[in-house]
């Protein structure tokens, strides 16, 4: 058994969708979460900047003696080179592989949609991975850069007019492409999955990157005898790089519980 915490990081609060899945699947595990709210979004940055931010996020989590790191960020998962991952002293999971594998298993027509940040889509990483698994797949991609700031600002209600109009604009090409599965290639996106589903139509299965990643993480921990051995509910610590109050309000809504243990991190120091 390994009683060290699981480390999770994201550009903001979207990674809480993975925390929610972790708590449901592995309630005994301790979790350390870092949301880089002071530098969100990552998806509009250059690859060099994204890699630098990811290094800093990972190094921060390693200071907390985590047993595993989950990049709860589709952009980092798509951009971070394998050479960076190989140097890490603990196992690393991104969301890209888990979501792509799930989409390849689920599709009946071979027509797969992928939405994500501009950096994630433009990297071509999802396209390459899917074609390695399912060479005959037809892939239709769409960057949705406004989804992250909409979620970060709490505009996630299914009847929110701004978010619904944005989804209709972005997802019209996906709807007309006749895909049967759609990868939500950013962990912010499951938080507005109802709006996205309405925009693409009921016949399109949504692939929740967080859910699929946690399934793989749970299997890995069990296989490698790394699960926490206690019966009680695990602890959760939250760190952000900007305003604590702005994060806590939305986080409590998403996780359905009161959050008091949030600390601010100042990378400049």
Phi and psi restraints in degrees (value plus and minus 20) as a CYANA .aco file:
   2 UNK   PHI    -154.2  -114.2
   2 UNK   PSI      89.3   129.3
   3 UNK   PHI    -112.4   -72.4
   3 UNK   PSI     -10.9    29.1
   4 UNK   PHI     -90.8   -50.8
   4 UNK   PSI     138.3   178.3
   5 UNK   PHI     -96.1   -56.1
   5 UNK   PSI     142.9   182.9
   6 UNK   PHI    -110.4   -70.4
   6 UNK   PSI     110.9   150.9
   7 UNK   PHI    -116.4   -76.4
   7 UNK   PSI     112.8   152.8
   8 UNK   PHI    -151.4  -111.4
   8 UNK   PSI     113.9   153.9
   9 UNK   PHI    -156.2  -116.2
   9 UNK   PSI     134.2   174.2
  10 UNK   PHI    -172.0  -132.0
  10 UNK   PSI     147.9   187.9
  11 UNK   PHI     -88.1   -48.1
  11 UNK   PSI     -40.3    -0.3
  12 UNK   PHI    -179.0  -139.0
  12 UNK   PSI    -148.5  -108.5
  13 UNK   PHI    -120.7   -80.7
  13 UNK   PSI     -21.9    18.1
  14 UNK   PHI     -79.7   -39.7
  14 UNK   PSI     -52.8   -12.8
  15 UNK   PHI     -84.5   -44.5
  15 UNK   PSI     -32.1     7.9
  16 UNK   PHI     -84.0   -44.0
  16 UNK   PSI     -41.9    -1.9
  17 UNK   PHI     -83.6   -43.6
  17 UNK   PSI     -51.8   -11.8
  18 UNK   PHI     -96.5   -56.5
  18 UNK   PSI     -59.9   -19.9
  19 UNK   PHI     -77.2   -37.2
  19 UNK   PSI     -63.5   -23.5
  20 UNK   PHI     -79.7   -39.7
  20 UNK   PSI     -62.1   -22.1
  21 UNK   PHI     -89.1   -49.1
  21 UNK   PSI     -58.6   -18.6
  22 UNK   PHI     -82.4   -42.4
  22 UNK   PSI     -64.3   -24.3
  23 UNK   PHI     -82.3   -42.3
  23 UNK   PSI     -58.6   -18.6
  24 UNK   PHI     -89.9   -49.9
  24 UNK   PSI     -60.6   -20.6
  25 UNK   PHI    -105.6   -65.6
  25 UNK   PSI     -54.4   -14.4
  26 UNK   PHI    -153.5  -113.5
  26 UNK   PSI      48.4    88.4
  27 UNK   PHI     -83.1   -43.1
  27 UNK   PSI     -40.5    -0.5
  28 UNK   PHI    -104.7   -64.7
  28 UNK   PSI     -31.6     8.4
  29 UNK   PHI     -96.1   -56.1
  29 UNK   PSI     117.7   157.7
  30 UNK   PHI    -100.6   -60.6
  30 UNK   PSI     125.4   165.4
  31 UNK   PHI    -152.0  -112.0
  31 UNK   PSI     115.2   155.2
  32 UNK   PHI    -135.3   -95.3
  32 UNK   PSI      99.7   139.7
  33 UNK   PHI    -134.2   -94.2
  33 UNK   PSI     112.1   152.1
  34 UNK   PHI    -140.4  -100.4
  34 UNK   PSI     101.1   141.1
  35 UNK   PHI    -130.1   -90.1
  35 UNK   PSI      97.7   137.7
  36 UNK   PHI    -103.1   -63.1
  36 UNK   PSI      42.1    82.1
  37 UNK   PHI     -86.1   -46.1
  37 UNK   PSI     -40.0     0.0
  38 UNK   PHI     -97.8   -57.8
  38 UNK   PSI     -34.9     5.1
  39 UNK   PHI    -145.8  -105.8
  39 UNK   PSI      -8.7    31.3
  40 UNK   PHI     -90.3   -50.3
  40 UNK   PSI     123.2   163.2
  41 UNK   PHI    -111.7   -71.7
  41 UNK   PSI     135.5   175.5
  42 UNK   PHI    -102.1   -62.1
  42 UNK   PSI     -46.0    -6.0
  43 UNK   PHI     -86.6   -46.6
  43 UNK   PSI     -31.9     8.1
  44 UNK   PHI    -122.4   -82.4
  44 UNK   PSI     -17.6    22.4
  45 UNK   PHI    -110.1   -70.1
  45 UNK   PSI     145.8   185.8
  46 UNK   PHI     -92.0   -52.0
  46 UNK   PSI     140.7   180.7
  47 UNK   PHI     -81.1   -41.1
  47 UNK   PSI     -58.5   -18.5
  48 UNK   PHI     -81.8   -41.8
  48 UNK   PSI     -61.4   -21.4
  49 UNK   PHI     -88.4   -48.4
  49 UNK   PSI     -61.9   -21.9
  50 UNK   PHI     -80.6   -40.6
  50 UNK   PSI     -63.4   -23.4
  51 UNK   PHI     -83.8   -43.8
  51 UNK   PSI     -60.7   -20.7
  52 UNK   PHI     -84.2   -44.2
  52 UNK   PSI     -64.8   -24.8
  53 UNK   PHI     -81.1   -41.1
  53 UNK   PSI     -63.4   -23.4
  54 UNK   PHI     -82.5   -42.5
  54 UNK   PSI     -62.1   -22.1
  55 UNK   PHI     -77.6   -37.6
  55 UNK   PSI     -65.9   -25.9
  56 UNK   PHI     -85.5   -45.5
  56 UNK   PSI     -60.7   -20.7
  57 UNK   PHI     -83.2   -43.2
  57 UNK   PSI     -64.9   -24.9
  58 UNK   PHI     -84.9   -44.9
  58 UNK   PSI     -65.3   -25.3
  59 UNK   PHI     -81.1   -41.1
  59 UNK   PSI     -56.6   -16.6
  60 UNK   PHI     -83.2   -43.2
  60 UNK   PSI     -65.5   -25.5
  61 UNK   PHI     -85.7   -45.7
  61 UNK   PSI     -56.5   -16.5
  62 UNK   PHI     -83.4   -43.4
  62 UNK   PSI     -47.4    -7.4
  63 UNK   PHI     -85.3   -45.3
  63 UNK   PSI     -38.1     1.9
  64 UNK   PHI    -119.8   -79.8
  64 UNK   PSI      -2.4    37.6
  65 UNK   PHI      35.0    75.0
  65 UNK   PSI      28.6    68.6
  66 UNK   PHI     -98.0   -58.0
  66 UNK   PSI     134.6   174.6
  67 UNK   PHI    -114.5   -74.5
  67 UNK   PSI     -31.1     8.9
  68 UNK   PHI    -181.3  -141.3
  68 UNK   PSI     130.7   170.7
  69 UNK   PHI    -141.7  -101.7
  69 UNK   PSI     110.3   150.3
  70 UNK   PHI    -132.4   -92.4
  70 UNK   PSI      99.9   139.9
  71 UNK   PHI    -103.8   -63.8
  71 UNK   PSI      74.8   114.8
  72 UNK   PHI    -102.5   -62.5
  72 UNK   PSI      31.0    71.0
  73 UNK   PHI    -168.2  -128.2
  73 UNK   PSI      95.0   135.0
  74 UNK   PHI     -82.8   -42.8
  74 UNK   PSI     -53.4   -13.4
  75 UNK   PHI     -85.4   -45.4
  75 UNK   PSI     -69.3   -29.3
  76 UNK   PHI     -81.9   -41.9
  76 UNK   PSI     -62.6   -22.6
  77 UNK   PHI     -79.9   -39.9
  77 UNK   PSI     -53.8   -13.8
  78 UNK   PHI    -102.4   -62.4
  78 UNK   PSI     -48.7    -8.7
  79 UNK   PHI    -123.0   -83.0
  79 UNK   PSI     -53.0   -13.0
  80 UNK   PHI     -84.5   -44.5
  80 UNK   PSI     102.2   142.2
  81 UNK   PHI     -87.3   -47.3
  81 UNK   PSI     132.8   172.8
  82 UNK   PHI     -80.8   -40.8
  82 UNK   PSI     -50.0   -10.0
  83 UNK   PHI     -83.7   -43.7
  83 UNK   PSI     -53.4   -13.4
  84 UNK   PHI     -89.7   -49.7
  84 UNK   PSI     -59.9   -19.9
  85 UNK   PHI     -88.2   -48.2
  85 UNK   PSI     -58.0   -18.0
  86 UNK   PHI     -84.6   -44.6
  86 UNK   PSI     -44.1    -4.1
  87 UNK   PHI    -102.1   -62.1
  87 UNK   PSI     -28.7    11.3
  88 UNK   PHI     -94.8   -54.8
  88 UNK   PSI     124.1   164.1
  89 UNK   PHI    -104.0   -64.0
  89 UNK   PSI     -23.1    16.9
  90 UNK   PHI    -151.9  -111.9
  90 UNK   PSI     141.2   181.2
  91 UNK   PHI     -80.0   -40.0
  91 UNK   PSI     126.9   166.9
  92 UNK   PHI    -147.1  -107.1
  92 UNK   PSI     113.1   153.1
  93 UNK   PHI    -144.7  -104.7
  93 UNK   PSI     108.9   148.9
  94 UNK   PHI    -124.7   -84.7
  94 UNK   PSI     153.5   193.5
  95 UNK   PHI    -111.2   -71.2
  95 UNK   PSI     -36.6     3.4
  96 UNK   PHI     -83.9   -43.9
  96 UNK   PSI     -70.6   -30.6
  97 UNK   PHI     -83.8   -43.8
  97 UNK   PSI     -66.6   -26.6
  98 UNK   PHI     -81.5   -41.5
  98 UNK   PSI     -64.8   -24.8
  99 UNK   PHI     -87.5   -47.5
  99 UNK   PSI     -61.2   -21.2
 100 UNK   PHI     -86.1   -46.1
 100 UNK   PSI     -62.8   -22.8
 101 UNK   PHI     -81.4   -41.4
 101 UNK   PSI     -61.0   -21.0
 102 UNK   PHI     -84.3   -44.3
 102 UNK   PSI     -59.9   -19.9
 103 UNK   PHI     -84.7   -44.7
 103 UNK   PSI     -61.4   -21.4
 104 UNK   PHI     -85.5   -45.5
 104 UNK   PSI     -54.7   -14.7
 105 UNK   PHI     -91.3   -51.3
 105 UNK   PSI     -53.4   -13.4
 106 UNK   PHI    -106.8   -66.8
 106 UNK   PSI     -49.9    -9.9
 107 UNK   PHI     -87.2   -47.2
 107 UNK   PSI     119.5   159.5
 108 UNK   PHI    -121.8   -81.8
 108 UNK   PSI     -52.0   -12.0
 109 UNK   PHI    -115.6   -75.6
 109 UNK   PSI     -35.9     4.1
 110 UNK   PHI      61.5   101.5
 110 UNK   PSI     -13.8    26.2
 111 UNK   PHI    -122.1   -82.1
 111 UNK   PSI      88.5   128.5
 112 UNK   PHI    -137.8   -97.8
 112 UNK   PSI     110.4   150.4
 113 UNK   PHI    -120.1   -80.1
 113 UNK   PSI     127.9   167.9
 114 UNK   PHI    -155.9  -115.9
 114 UNK   PSI     105.8   145.8
 115 UNK   PHI    -137.7   -97.7
 115 UNK   PSI     127.6   167.6
 116 UNK   PHI    -192.9  -152.9
 116 UNK   PSI    -191.0  -151.0
 117 UNK   PHI     -91.3   -51.3
 117 UNK   PSI     145.3   185.3
 118 UNK   PHI     -80.0   -40.0
 118 UNK   PSI     -62.4   -22.4
 119 UNK   PHI     -84.2   -44.2
 119 UNK   PSI     -61.8   -21.8
 120 UNK   PHI     -85.0   -45.0
 120 UNK   PSI     -65.3   -25.3
 121 UNK   PHI     -87.7   -47.7
 121 UNK   PSI     -65.4   -25.4
 122 UNK   PHI     -89.3   -49.3
 122 UNK   PSI     -40.6    -0.6
 123 UNK   PHI     -87.2   -47.2
 123 UNK   PSI     -43.6    -3.6
 124 UNK   PHI      55.2    95.2
 124 UNK   PSI     -13.4    26.6
 125 UNK   PHI     -86.9   -46.9
 125 UNK   PSI     -62.6   -22.6
 126 UNK   PHI     -82.8   -42.8
 126 UNK   PSI     -63.7   -23.7
 127 UNK   PHI     -80.8   -40.8
 127 UNK   PSI     -65.7   -25.7
 128 UNK   PHI     -83.8   -43.8
 128 UNK   PSI     -64.5   -24.5
 129 UNK   PHI     -83.8   -43.8
 129 UNK   PSI     -67.2   -27.2
 130 UNK   PHI     -81.9   -41.9
 130 UNK   PSI     -62.1   -22.1
 131 UNK   PHI     -87.3   -47.3
 131 UNK   PSI     -48.8    -8.8
 132 UNK   PHI     -87.6   -47.6
 132 UNK   PSI     -54.4   -14.4
 133 UNK   PHI    -104.5   -64.5
 133 UNK   PSI     -61.1   -21.1
 134 UNK   PHI    -154.8  -114.8
 134 UNK   PSI      62.9   102.9
 135 UNK   PHI     -77.2   -37.2
 135 UNK   PSI     -49.1    -9.1
 136 UNK   PHI    -105.6   -65.6
 136 UNK   PSI     -19.0    21.0
 137 UNK   PHI     -83.8   -43.8
 137 UNK   PSI     122.8   162.8
 138 UNK   PHI    -123.1   -83.1
 138 UNK   PSI     104.4   144.4
 139 UNK   PHI    -135.1   -95.1
 139 UNK   PSI     112.0   152.0
 140 UNK   PHI    -142.8  -102.8
 140 UNK   PSI      99.8   139.8
 141 UNK   PHI    -134.3   -94.3
 141 UNK   PSI     135.1   175.1
 142 UNK   PHI    -173.1  -133.1
 142 UNK   PSI      96.3   136.3
 143 UNK   PHI     -91.9   -51.9
 143 UNK   PSI     122.0   162.0
 144 UNK   PHI    -151.2  -111.2
 144 UNK   PSI      47.6    87.6
 145 UNK   PHI     -83.8   -43.8
 145 UNK   PSI     -44.9    -4.9
 146 UNK   PHI    -102.0   -62.0
 146 UNK   PSI     -33.7     6.3
 147 UNK   PHI     -82.5   -42.5
 147 UNK   PSI     -60.5   -20.5
 148 UNK   PHI     -82.7   -42.7
 148 UNK   PSI     -73.2   -33.2
 149 UNK   PHI     -83.0   -43.0
 149 UNK   PSI     -50.7   -10.7
 150 UNK   PHI     -83.4   -43.4
 150 UNK   PSI     -64.6   -24.6
 151 UNK   PHI     -87.5   -47.5
 151 UNK   PSI     -63.1   -23.1
 152 UNK   PHI     -80.4   -40.4
 152 UNK   PSI     -46.7    -6.7
 153 UNK   PHI    -115.8   -75.8
 153 UNK   PSI     -10.0    30.0
 154 UNK   PHI      59.5    99.5
 154 UNK   PSI      -4.3    35.7
 155 UNK   PHI    -110.2   -70.2
 155 UNK   PSI      44.8    84.8
 156 UNK   PHI    -134.6   -94.6
 156 UNK   PSI     -22.5    17.5
 157 UNK   PHI     -84.0   -44.0
 157 UNK   PSI     121.9   161.9
 158 UNK   PHI     -84.7   -44.7
 158 UNK   PSI     -39.3     0.7
 159 UNK   PHI    -120.9   -80.9
 159 UNK   PSI      -8.1    31.9
 160 UNK   PHI     -89.2   -49.2
 160 UNK   PSI     100.4   140.4
 161 UNK   PHI     -86.0   -46.0
 161 UNK   PSI     -60.9   -20.9
 162 UNK   PHI     -83.1   -43.1
 162 UNK   PSI     -68.8   -28.8
 163 UNK   PHI     -87.4   -47.4
 163 UNK   PSI     -57.9   -17.9
 164 UNK   PHI     -84.1   -44.1
 164 UNK   PSI     -63.2   -23.2
 165 UNK   PHI     -86.0   -46.0
 165 UNK   PSI     -58.9   -18.9
 166 UNK   PHI     -83.7   -43.7
 166 UNK   PSI     -62.8   -22.8
 167 UNK   PHI     -84.2   -44.2
 167 UNK   PSI     -62.7   -22.7
 168 UNK   PHI     -81.2   -41.2
 168 UNK   PSI     -60.2   -20.2
 169 UNK   PHI     -85.8   -45.8
 169 UNK   PSI     -71.0   -31.0
 170 UNK   PHI     -85.8   -45.8
 170 UNK   PSI     -60.2   -20.2
 171 UNK   PHI    -115.6   -75.6
 171 UNK   PSI     -20.3    19.7
 172 UNK   PHI     -77.0   -37.0
 172 UNK   PSI     -63.7   -23.7
 173 UNK   PHI     -84.0   -44.0
 173 UNK   PSI     -55.2   -15.2
 174 UNK   PHI     -87.1   -47.1
 174 UNK   PSI     -62.7   -22.7
 175 UNK   PHI     -81.8   -41.8
 175 UNK   PSI     -60.7   -20.7
 176 UNK   PHI     -97.4   -57.4
 176 UNK   PSI     -31.5     8.5
 177 UNK   PHI    -103.9   -63.9
 177 UNK   PSI     -27.2    12.8
 178 UNK   PHI      43.6    83.6
 178 UNK   PSI      19.6    59.6
 179 UNK   PHI     -95.5   -55.5
 179 UNK   PSI     136.9   176.9
 180 UNK   PHI    -131.2   -91.2
 180 UNK   PSI     -30.3     9.7
 181 UNK   PHI    -155.8  -115.8
 181 UNK   PSI     129.7   169.7
 182 UNK   PHI    -154.9  -114.9
 182 UNK   PSI      99.5   139.5
 183 UNK   PHI    -101.0   -61.0
 183 UNK   PSI     103.7   143.7
 184 UNK   PHI    -104.3   -64.3
 184 UNK   PSI      67.2   107.2
 185 UNK   PHI     -99.0   -59.0
 185 UNK   PSI       4.6    44.6
 186 UNK   PHI    -170.1  -130.1
 186 UNK   PSI     115.6   155.6
 187 UNK   PHI     -90.9   -50.9
 187 UNK   PSI     -30.1     9.9
 188 UNK   PHI     -91.0   -51.0
 188 UNK   PSI     -50.8   -10.8
 189 UNK   PHI     -87.1   -47.1
 189 UNK   PSI     -56.2   -16.2
 190 UNK   PHI     -79.0   -39.0
 190 UNK   PSI     -41.4    -1.4
 191 UNK   PHI     -91.5   -51.5
 191 UNK   PSI     -34.3     5.7
 192 UNK   PHI    -145.6  -105.6
 192 UNK   PSI      14.5    54.5
 193 UNK   PHI     -82.9   -42.9
 193 UNK   PSI     -52.6   -12.6
 194 UNK   PHI     -83.3   -43.3
 194 UNK   PSI     -61.8   -21.8
 195 UNK   PHI     -86.9   -46.9
 195 UNK   PSI     -62.7   -22.7
 196 UNK   PHI     -84.1   -44.1
 196 UNK   PSI     -64.3   -24.3
 197 UNK   PHI     -80.0   -40.0
 197 UNK   PSI     -61.2   -21.2
 198 UNK   PHI     -82.9   -42.9
 198 UNK   PSI     -56.1   -16.1
 199 UNK   PHI     -94.6   -54.6
 199 UNK   PSI     -53.2   -13.2
 200 UNK   PHI    -115.6   -75.6
 200 UNK   PSI     -36.1     3.9
 201 UNK   PHI      83.4   123.4
 201 UNK   PSI     135.9   175.9
 202 UNK   PHI     -91.3   -51.3
 202 UNK   PSI     -35.1     4.9
 203 UNK   PHI    -107.4   -67.4
 203 UNK   PSI     -20.7    19.3
 204 UNK   PHI    -121.0   -81.0
 204 UNK   PSI     100.4   140.4
 205 UNK   PHI    -100.5   -60.5
 205 UNK   PSI     110.0   150.0
 206 UNK   PHI    -111.6   -71.6
 206 UNK   PSI     112.6   152.6
 207 UNK   PHI    -119.5   -79.5
 207 UNK   PSI      90.5   130.5
 208 UNK   PHI    -101.9   -61.9
 208 UNK   PSI      90.8   130.8
 209 UNK   PHI     -79.1   -39.1
 209 UNK   PSI     -60.6   -20.6
 210 UNK   PHI     -84.6   -44.6
 210 UNK   PSI     -66.8   -26.8
 211 UNK   PHI     -79.8   -39.8
 211 UNK   PSI     -66.7   -26.7
 212 UNK   PHI     -87.4   -47.4
 212 UNK   PSI     -57.6   -17.6
 213 UNK   PHI     -84.9   -44.9
 213 UNK   PSI     -62.0   -22.0
 214 UNK   PHI     -86.6   -46.6
 214 UNK   PSI     -55.1   -15.1
 215 UNK   PHI     -79.1   -39.1
 215 UNK   PSI     -65.2   -25.2
 216 UNK   PHI     -88.8   -48.8
 216 UNK   PSI     -59.1   -19.1
 217 UNK   PHI     -83.0   -43.0
 217 UNK   PSI     -65.7   -25.7
 218 UNK   PHI     -80.6   -40.6
 218 UNK   PSI     -61.7   -21.7
 219 UNK   PHI     -84.7   -44.7
 219 UNK   PSI     -60.0   -20.0
 220 UNK   PHI     -85.1   -45.1
 220 UNK   PSI     -66.0   -26.0
 221 UNK   PHI     -82.6   -42.6
 221 UNK   PSI     -61.9   -21.9
 222 UNK   PHI     -86.1   -46.1
 222 UNK   PSI     -64.6   -24.6
 223 UNK   PHI     -83.2   -43.2
 223 UNK   PSI     -54.8   -14.8
 224 UNK   PHI    -120.7   -80.7
 224 UNK   PSI      -4.6    35.4
 225 UNK   PHI      34.9    74.9
 225 UNK   PSI      25.9    65.9
 226 UNK   PHI    -135.4   -95.4
 226 UNK   PSI     -10.5    29.5
 227 UNK   PHI     -91.1   -51.1
 227 UNK   PSI     133.2   173.2
 228 UNK   PHI     -90.5   -50.5
 228 UNK   PSI     119.9   159.9
 229 UNK   PHI    -116.1   -76.1
 229 UNK   PSI     -14.7    25.3
 230 UNK   PHI    -109.6   -69.6
 230 UNK   PSI     139.9   179.9
 231 UNK   PHI    -115.6   -75.6
 231 UNK   PSI     -35.8     4.2
 232 UNK   PHI    -100.2   -60.2
 232 UNK   PSI     148.1   188.1
 233 UNK   PHI     -91.3   -51.3
 233 UNK   PSI     116.9   156.9
 234 UNK   PHI     -90.2   -50.2
 234 UNK   PSI     139.2   179.2
 235 UNK   PHI    -108.0   -68.0
 235 UNK   PSI     138.6   178.6
 236 UNK   PHI    -155.9  -115.9
 236 UNK   PSI     109.2   149.2
 237 UNK   PHI    -140.0  -100.0
 237 UNK   PSI     117.9   157.9
 238 UNK   PHI    -140.7  -100.7
 238 UNK   PSI     115.4   155.4
 239 UNK   PHI    -148.6  -108.6
 239 UNK   PSI     120.2   160.2
 240 UNK   PHI    -154.1  -114.1
 240 UNK   PSI     142.2   182.2
 241 UNK   PHI    -127.0   -87.0
 241 UNK   PSI      -9.5    30.5
 242 UNK   PHI    -165.1  -125.1
 242 UNK   PSI    -171.8  -131.8
 243 UNK   PHI     -76.4   -36.4
 243 UNK   PSI     104.2   144.2
 244 UNK   PHI     -91.1   -51.1
 244 UNK   PSI     -62.0   -22.0
 245 UNK   PHI     -83.2   -43.2
 245 UNK   PSI     -61.5   -21.5
 246 UNK   PHI     -83.1   -43.1
 246 UNK   PSI     -55.9   -15.9
 247 UNK   PHI     -93.3   -53.3
 247 UNK   PSI     -64.5   -24.5
 248 UNK   PHI     -84.4   -44.4
 248 UNK   PSI     -57.5   -17.5
 249 UNK   PHI     -81.7   -41.7
 249 UNK   PSI     -68.8   -28.8
 250 UNK   PHI     -91.5   -51.5
 250 UNK   PSI     -58.4   -18.4
 251 UNK   PHI     -80.9   -40.9
 251 UNK   PSI     -62.6   -22.6
 252 UNK   PHI     -83.8   -43.8
 252 UNK   PSI     -56.7   -16.7
 253 UNK   PHI     -85.8   -45.8
 253 UNK   PSI     -61.9   -21.9
 254 UNK   PHI     -92.4   -52.4
 254 UNK   PSI     -59.6   -19.6
 255 UNK   PHI    -111.5   -71.5
 255 UNK   PSI     -34.0     6.0
 256 UNK   PHI      50.8    90.8
 256 UNK   PSI       9.8    49.8
 257 UNK   PHI    -172.9  -132.9
 257 UNK   PSI     138.4   178.4
 258 UNK   PHI     -92.8   -52.8
 258 UNK   PSI     114.1   154.1
 259 UNK   PHI    -140.0  -100.0
 259 UNK   PSI     102.1   142.1
 260 UNK   PHI    -139.8   -99.8
 260 UNK   PSI     -40.7    -0.7
 261 UNK   PHI    -115.2   -75.2
 261 UNK   PSI      44.3    84.3
 262 UNK   PHI    -132.0   -92.0
 262 UNK   PSI     112.4   152.4
 263 UNK   PHI    -144.0  -104.0
 263 UNK   PSI     128.2   168.2
 264 UNK   PHI    -115.9   -75.9
 264 UNK   PSI     116.6   156.6
 265 UNK   PHI    -130.9   -90.9
 265 UNK   PSI     113.3   153.3
 266 UNK   PHI    -133.0   -93.0
 266 UNK   PSI      79.5   119.5
 267 UNK   PHI     -86.7   -46.7
 267 UNK   PSI     -43.3    -3.3
 268 UNK   PHI     -85.7   -45.7
 268 UNK   PSI     -44.1    -4.1
